[in-house]
Amino acid sequence: MNFFKLFKRNLIYKFKTKINIDKDHFQKNTDLESQFFSLNVEKIESVVVDNNIIKIGVKFISEQFKNNDENTIIKKQDVWTFEKHKESKSPIWTLVAT
């Protein structure tokens, strides 16, 4: 499966643009000792049906820690929006916004 088919074209462009802008900042300011600990679905933020398209906003909470020390856990939150046609039988949802 082509991974990029799961994203709207304009979202891929935004990701690529952001990555290019932040590349130097990332290299200077990224803590390579930071580790991903968990990702949880906090709640469903919204559900909208418009023109036979279902859009669901999902709030995620991620936890990260540094230097293998779970006492340094940092929580971050983000809302991602997924969509698909309401008649679709496919279990695949497309990420359309973050």
C-alpha positions in Angstrom: 0.0 0.0 0.0 1.2 3.5 -0.8 1.5 5.2 2.6 0.8 8.7 1.1 -2.6 7.7 -0.1 -3.7 7.9 3.6 -3.1 11.7 3.6 -4.7 14.5 1.7 -2.3 16.1 -0.9 -2.4 19.5 0.8 -1.5 18.0 4.2 1.6 16.2 2.6 2.7 19.6 1.2 2.3 21.2 4.6 4.4 18.5 6.2 7.1 18.7 3.6 7.2 22.5 3.9 7.4 22.4 7.6 10.2 19.8 7.5 12.2 21.9 5.1 11.7 25.0 7.2 12.6 23.3 10.5 15.5 21.1 9.2 18.2 23.4 10.6 16.3 24.2 13.7 15.7 20.4 14.3 19.4 19.6 13.9 20.4 22.3 16.4 17.6 21.9 19.0 16.6 18.2 19.0 17.4 16.2 22.0 18.4 12.8 20.7 18.1 11.4 24.2 14.4 11.9 24.2 12.3 8.7 23.8 8.7 8.0 23.0 6.9 6.4 25.9 3.2 6.1 24.9 0.5 7.4 22.7 -3.1 7.4 24.0 -6.4 8.5 22.5 -7.7 11.0 25.0 -11.1 11.5 23.4 -13.1 12.1 20.3 -13.1 15.9 19.9 -15.7 16.1 17.1 -17.7 14.2 14.6 -19.1 16.0 11.6 -21.0 14.6 8.5 -21.0 17.0 5.6 -21.8 16.2 1.9 -21.6 12.4 2.8 -18.1 12.8 4.2 -17.5 11.8 7.9 -14.8 13.8 9.7 -13.6 12.7 13.1 -11.3 14.8 15.3 -9.3 12.6 17.7 -7.3 14.1 20.6 -4.1 12.2 21.3 -1.8 12.5 24.3 1.8 11.4 23.9 4.3 10.9 26.6 8.1 11.1 26.1 11.0 10.9 28.5 14.7 11.6 28.5 17.8 9.5 29.1 15.9 6.3 30.0 14.5 8.2 33.1 10.7 7.7 33.4 10.7 10.5 36.0 11.2 13.0 33.2 8.0 12.3 31.3 6.6 15.1 29.3 3.0 15.0 28.0 2.1 16.5 24.7 -1.4 16.8 23.1 -2.6 17.1 19.5 -5.8 16.8 17.6 -5.8 14.9 14.3 -8.8 14.9 11.9 -9.6 11.9 9.8 -12.2 11.5 7.1 -13.9 9.0 4.8 -17.0 8.8 2.7 -20.0 7.6 4.8 -20.8 4.8 2.3 -17.3 3.5 2.3 -16.8 -0.1 3.5 -13.1 0.3 3.8 -11.7 0.5 7.4 -9.1 3.1 6.2 -9.5 6.7 7.2 -7.6 9.6 5.6 -5.7 12.0 7.8 -6.7 15.5 6.6 -5.5 17.8 9.4 -3.3 18.0 12.5 
